[in-house]
Amino acid sequence: MITNPNRHCTVELQALPSRIGQVRRIVSAQLRYWHMDPLIDRAALGVTELLTNVHLHAQPDKLCVVEMELLLDRLTVSVRDHDPRLPVVGVVDDEALATCGRGLAMVAAVSESWGARPDGESGKVVWFTLPAPVATRELSARPPRRTPREQAPPRFTEVVSVDDLRPAHAPARSAVVG
């Protein structure tokens, strides 16, 4: 039996600069909802780089789908677009201040693994994976918290005088009844 069910989130968008920031916020919010806060920075950076590549290079359009799936102890983030050309990791100039050609290298640096594959005859998927934090895996294996209505009612301890319970001829004492 699997104790951590699949978690899945999909966002369809035009890979425009204004939309990329929105998707970063969606990714961050979804990971917070899944209690995967330690993955937010790396996932947001990775998805930003993949969406920027779609914006700069994808043909014939900029329409794409971002998908996040948490399966057991691994988060997979993928971007699917309509351009069948697979990405090529660019050779970065020796110039230390180069500002382009580093996106996939950054994805590789922050992820556990990454890759690209054809998607049908007219598209591709570029993906990366991140390991789920150990503490988060342990939390997700715990049973879910119950709502107040599902919780057992609290037990109250009442102090009563044994004098109230004893026959009139017995000596007086106190006791705790729980």
LINDA-V228654 format. One record per residue. N is the residue number from 0. PHI is phi in whole degrees, -180 to 180 (NA if undefined). D_CENTER is the distance of its C-alpha to the mean C-alpha in whole Angstrom. Layout:
# LINDA-V228654
n = [N:N]
phi = [PHI:PHI]
d_center = [D_CENTER:D_CENTER]
This chain:
# LINDA-V228654
n = [0:1:2:3:4:5:6:7:8:9:10:11:12:13:14:15:16:17:18:19:20:21:22:23:24:25:26:27:28:29:30:31:32:33:34:35:36:37:38:39:40:41:42:43:44:45:46:47:48:49:50:51:52:53:54:55:56:57:58:59:60:61:62:63:64:65:66:67:68:69:70:71:72:73:74:75:76:77:78:79:80:81:82:83:84:85:86:87:88:89:90:91:92:93:94:95:96:97:98:99:100:101:102:103:104:105:106:107:108:109:110:111:112:113:114:115:116:117:118:119:120:121:122:123:124:125:126:127:128:129:130:131:132:133:134:135:136:137:138:139:140:141:142:143:144:145:146:147:148:149:150:151:152:153:154:155:156:157:158:159:160:161:162:163:164:165:166:167:168:169:170:171:172:173:174:175:176:177]
phi = [NA:-90:-89:-112:-68:-60:-125:-144:-145:-130:-133:-103:-160:-89:-78:-108:-51:-67:-77:-61:-62:-64:-67:-57:-67:-65:-59:-61:-64:-65:-68:-63:-61:-83:61:-113:-50:-62:-93:-58:-62:-69:-67:-65:-65:-61:-68:-63:-65:-67:-68:-63:-63:-62:-59:-82:-121:-69:-131:-91:-140:-106:-70:-151:-127:-100:-130:-121:-138:-104:-125:55:-114:-141:-101:-115:-116:-135:-128:-110:-132:-96:-96:-75:-70:-76:-70:-122:-70:-73:-86:-79:-56:-66:-66:-66:-100:-59:-111:-138:88:-112:-58:-69:-65:-68:-59:-61:-70:-94:-107:-78:-155:-156:-176:-143:-148:-63:-127:71:-92:-138:175:-151:-127:-115:-138:-147:-122:-132:-75:-73:-61:-58:-60:-69:-63:-66:-64:-71:-83:-72:-66:-66:-66:-88:-72:-54:-70:-84:-75:-68:-65:-67:-94:-108:-106:-117:-96:-125:-82:-65:-59:-72:-102:-86:-66:-59:-90:-90:-69:-79:-150:-117:-149:-106:-110:-120]
d_center = [22:18:16:13:13:11:8:9:9:12:14:18:19:22:21:23:23:22:20:18:17:16:13:12:12:10:7:8:8:6:3:7:7:5:7:5:7:9:7:7:11:11:9:11:14:13:13:16:18:17:18:21:22:22:24:27:27:27:30:31:28:25:23:20:17:13:11:8:8:7:10:12:11:9:7:9:10:13:16:19:22:26:27:28:29:26:25:28:27:29:32:31:35:36:36:33:33:32:29:28:27:25:22:21:22:20:17:19:19:15:14:15:17:17:20:21:23:25:24:27:30:29:26:23:19:18:15:13:11:10:11:8:10:13:14:10:12:15:13:12:15:17:19:17:19:22:23:27:29:27:28:32:34:35:38:41:43:47:50:53:56:58:61:60:60:63:66:68:70:67:67:64:60:57:54:50:49:45]
